[in-house]
Amino acid sequence: MIANELNRAGAWLEKSDVDEAKRCYERALELTGLTIGLQTEPGRIRELARFNEVLAGLYAEASPRFEDNALLLNALIMLDRGSYAALNNA
């Protein structure tokens, strides 16, 4: 669901609608916080917390760039082995 919100944010950024993109980032931040709360592995918690920091930085920018959003989405996908494998085998 976090990836869905980043995907939506990217679509809004392509349309130059920063307000809608920021709403997507707000939902992604909430989902990331909930996901971190469910984790038990310290390494996964650490990586998700780093992801959350970068996401918060993108949210704080006055005019986030589509390219930065795409890089963040790619980083999120790489955090999950199954998603990473599916993306690279497609």
Buried (B, 14 or more C-beta within 10 A) or exposed (E): EBBEBBBBBBBBBEEEEBEBBBBBBEBBBEBBEEBBEEBEEEEBBEBBEEBBEBBEEBBEEEEBEBEBBBEBBEBBBEBEEEEEEEEEEE
